[in-house]
C-alpha cells in the first residue's frame, strides 16, 4: 500500500484532489477478518506484533492513542514487544492521552501507576472548553442529548456529538498536527459495535486516513474478541484499571436459582460466591465474571473509560451505576449540568405513576423539574432505567 495523490476535474470543471491506494484491497481486508475467526490467541498475538513492526518501520513519528482502557493498554503492551523484537527500547514511542477534564478517579490513578511502571513517554492533551461551557452554549440539555445518534442531522448536529468533537477529537487533531505524528496506533475492536465492524471491514488494520487524521492508522487488535482481550490480560499478567472490577448486575434472570444451580461448577470456577449469587445478593463483578454471567441471562452494566458525564450510556443504565459508585459526580450531572431536568421527562410510565402515588402529585412536563430534588429523595432509583 502506497497512497498517491492526484488532481482531477469534477463535473463542473473545478480542480480537485484525491488519494489512491490508501488501504489494502477488499479481498485482503475480508480475508484477515475471516482468518481471525478460527486462529488461536497466540497466533493473533503474532499477527498483531508483525503488523505493528511493519507499521513502525514505515513511520518516522509514531504514537499510540491511549485512553488507559484495556484495549489501548494492550496496544501499548504489544508495541513494547514489537520494539524489543526490533532491537529497540520498549519505551521508545510516544503515547498520547486526551484528558477530557471529566476522567474517572480510577483512570487517573491507573494512568500515573502505569506511566511510572512502563516508563511511558506520555503527552497529555486537554480540550479548550469544558463540558459545562459546551452545554451552556447549547442553551442547556434537552431529551435528544440522550437519544440522538451521531450523524443524525434532522435537528442539527446533536449536542452529544459536539461534546465528543470538542472534548476528544479537536484536542487529538491538534496534538497530531503539533507533533507531526505520521502513524496512529489505536485500540479499536470490531466486536464492540456494528459501526466498528463496518469501519474495520472498510479500512482494515492498516490504512492512510485522508480526511480525519492525515496520517497512517494501525489497529493491531481490530479482530480480537473481548474474550481474547481478557484471556491475554490473564496470560500476560497485564495490570488494568479498577473500573473493570466494577461491573454492576442490574437484573437477575427470572429463574435465578435454577440457573445458578445448573451452572454451580462454572460459577465457582469464576470465583463467585454460589450462595450469594443464588440469593441475588451479589451486586458487583469483574469483567470476566460479567461476560460469563451475561451468557447465563444476567443483565450487566459494564463501565468504560472516557468522559464520566457522557450521555450515551444513560439508556443502558449508566445513571444507576454512577449513583452507586460515584455519588458526587452523579449529583453534579443531575443538578449542576441539568441532566435531571431533561431525564425527568423521559422516565418510564410505571416509574412516573409510582412517583405520583408516593408524592400525591401529578407530574407534567411543566412542573416535573420543580419537584426534582423531592422526587430523587423519595425514589433515588428514578433514573436507573429507561
N, C-alpha and C positions, 0 to 999 in steps of 0.2 A: 504494500500500500504506500503510494507516494502522491499525496494531494498536489494537484496543479490548479492554477487559477487562469481562467481565460476570459477574454472580453467578447461580448456578443451584442447584437442589436435586438431589442424587444419588438413587439408588434407595432409599436408607434415610432420605431426607428431610433429609440434612445439607447445610448451605450450602457451596457450593464456588465457586471462581473459575476462569475460563478466558479465553484470549485468542482473538480472531478477527482475520483478515486479517493474519497475521504474515509472509506470503511471497506472492510472485506466484502466480497460478493455474497449474495443471499444464500447460495448453496453452502458456503463455508460457515456463515453465521448459524444457520439452522442445523448444520451437522454438529457443530460444537454444543449446541443446546441438547441435541439428542444423545450425543456421546455421554454427557454428564448424567443422564438418567440411569445409567447402568454401571458406572465405574465406582471403585472404592474411594474412601476418603483419602487414603494415601495417594491414589492416582490423581484425585482432584488437587491435592496439595502440590504435586509435582507439576501439573499443568499450570497452576497459578504462579508458582515460582518461575517457571520458564517464561511465562508471559511477562511477568514483572522484569525479569532480566533483559528480555528483548526490548521492552519499553525504556528501561533505564539506559541501555546502551545507545539508544537513538536520541535521548534527551540531553540538553545542556543544563537546564534548571528544573528538575522535577520537584513536586511537592505532594504530600499526602494530605487530603482533606479529612479532618478528624473531628467528630462530634464527641468523642470519648464514649460513644456507644460501642457495643461489642463488634459490630461489623467493621467499623473503621479501625478498631484496635486490632482485629485480625489482619487487616490490610497492613498495618504497621509491622506486626509480627512477621508476616510473610515477606515483606520488603526487607526487613532486617536479615532474614535468612538468605534472601536473594543477594544482598550486598556482601554477605560473608562468602557466598559461593563465587562472587565476582572478585574476591580478594580485597574488599573494601571494608572500612569501618561501618558497623551496622547502624551507627547513629548519623552517618554522613548523608542526611537527606532532610529537607525542610518539612515541617509539619505545620499546618495552619488550622487553627480552631476559631470559629466565629462565635464570640461571646455576645449573645443577644441582650445581655443585662437581665435576662429572665431565666437563668440556668438553675437547675436543681442543686441544692446543697450537696447531695451525694455525688453529683458530677464534678463539682468544683473540687471537692476533697480528693476524688479519684484522679482528676487531672493533675493535681500537684504531686500526688504519690507516684503516678506513672511517669511523669516528666522527669522526676528525680531517679526513679528506678532504672529507666531505659535511657537516660541522658538525652532526652528529646530536644531537638533544635526547633523550639516552638515559636511560631508567630501567632499573636492573638489579634483578631480584628474586632472592631466594635461598630455598631450602627451609628448613624448621625442623628437619629431621632429615637425617642423612647416609645414604647408601646402606648403609653397614655397619650403622648403627643399625637400619634397616628390616629387613635380613637377620637380624640377631641377635634382634630382637623376634619374628621368624617362627620362630626355633629353627634357623636355618641354611637351606641350599639343598637342594632335592630335584629329582628329574628334571623335574617338571612346571613348574619355573621356566623351562625352555627350550621346553616343548611346549604348555602350556595357552594357549588363545586368550583374548583379552579378552572378557569377558561370560560365559565358561564358569563355572557355579556348581556343577558336580557335586561338587567337593571344596572348596567355599567360594570366596571371592574369590582369584584367582590372585595369587601374590606379584609377578609382573611388572606386574600391573595396579595393585597397591598402590604399587609403586615409581613408576610414572608419575603416580599420583594425588598422592603426597607430594612428589616432586621437581619436577613440572612444573605440574600442574593447580591444586593448592592455592595455590602462590605467585602464579600468574597471577590466580586468582579474587580473592585478597586485594588484589592491585595494582589490579584493575579497580574494586573497591569503594572502596579508599582514595583513588583518583584521580578517581573519578566519571566514568570514560570511558564514553561512550554510543555509540561506534562502534569496532568492532574490524576492522581491515583485515588479512586473513590470506592466506597463500600456498598454501592447499590447492589441489591439482590433481586432477581426476577420473581422469586416466590413471595415477595412481600405484597404485591398487588397486581391486578391485571394490567394496569397502566405501565408498571415497571417491566412486566413481561413483554409487553408490546415494544417498549423502548429498547429492551435488550435484544429482541429479535430484529428490530430496525437498525440498530447501531453496532451490536456485537460487543465484544470485550475490549476492543481497542479501535479507536477511530479519531478522526480530526473533527473537533467541534467548531464549525464555521460561524454560526450565529451566536451561540451562548458564551463560549469561553475563549474562542480563537486560539485554541491550543489542543494538543493531543489529550485524550482521556483514556485511562486504563481502569477496567473493572475486574479485578482479579477473582472476586468471589461471586460474579454475576450469576452463575448457575449452581451455587451451593444452596442447599436447603437449610432451613432453620435447625433441623436435627444435626446436620453436618457441622454447623457452627458450634453448637454446644458439645457435641462429641469431641470436636477439635480442641475446644477450651479445656475440657477434662483431660484429654490425651496429652496436651502440651503444658497443662497447669498454668494457663494464662489468667492473670488477675482481671477481674471485671468490677464495675461499679455496683453499689448496693441497690440501685433501682431494680436490678434483675432478681433480687431476692424479695421483692415487694409486690408480687402478683396477687391480685385480690379475687377470691372466689365470690362472685356476685350471685350466682344461683346454683343450687344443687339440683341434680336430676330428680324427677318425681319418685323414682324407685331407688332412692339413695342406698338404703340398707341392703337391698338385693344386689345392687351394682357393686358396692364395696365388698360384700361377702364373696361375690363371684370372682373378684379380682384381688383378693387378700394378698396373695403372694407378690403380685405386681406392685401393689401399693406399698408393701413393706420393703420391696426391692428399692423403691424410690425414697425410702427413709421417712415415710409419712406415718403418723400415728393412726393405725387402723380403726381404733375405737372412737377417737375424736372425730375422724372423718365420717364415720358411720352415724355419729350423733349430731352431725352438722356443726361441730364446734371449731373446725379449722377455718381460719379466715385468710391467712397469707401463706403463699408457697413460692418456691423459687421457679426459675423459668423452665427447667427440665421437668419438674413436677407439674407445672401448669400445662405443658404440652401433653403429658400423659393423661391428666385429668380431663382435658378438653376432648380427647378421644373417647373418654367414658361418658361424655354427655354433660360435664360441668361447664358452666359459663364463667370464663375467667377474664378479668381486665388486666392486660399486660402493659405497663407504662413504658414509654420510650424516652430517650434523651431528646433534648431540644428545649424550645420555649415552654416554660411552666404554664403559661397562661394561654396556650394555643387553644382555639375554639374547636378545631377539627375533631378531636376525640370525644367531645362532650356528649354526642349522640350515642356513644358506646359505653357510657358510664363513668366518664372521667371525673365528673364533679363528686361522685361518691368516693372515688379513690383519693381525690385531693382533700376532701373533708376529713377523711380518716387519717391521712398521712401528712398533710401539710395545711393545718387549720388556718394559720395566719395568712398564707397565700390565698387559700380558698376565700377567706373573708375579704381580702383585698380585691379579688376578682368580682365577688358578688356585690360589694358595696362601693368600693373606690372606682372601679373601672366600668361599672354599670351592667355587668353580666346579669345580675339578679333581676333588674327591671325588664330585660328582654326575655330571660328564661321563664319568668313567672307567667308569661302569656303563652308559653309553649308546653306547660305541664300536662300530662295525660288527664283525660276526663275523670277517671276514678280518683286520682290524687286531688284534683280540684274539688270534687264533691266531698271528699273526706275533710279537706281544709274548711270548706264552707260549713260542714256539720260541726266540726270541733269548735270553730270560732264564732259560729252563729252569724255569718255574714254572707253576702252574695258577691262573689268576685267578678269583676268586669275588667275589660282592657283599660278602662279609665281609672279605676280605683286600686287595682292589684298592687301597684308599686308603693302605694301609701301604707299598705299592710305588710310590706316585705319582711321587716325585722320580726314582727309578731308571728308571721307565718313560719319563719325558719326556727323561731324559738319553740313554737308548738309542734312543728313537724320538721326536724332537722334534715330528714332524708328527702325533702321535697324535690330536689334537683338530681336525685340519684338515677332516675330512669326517664328516658324519653322515647 
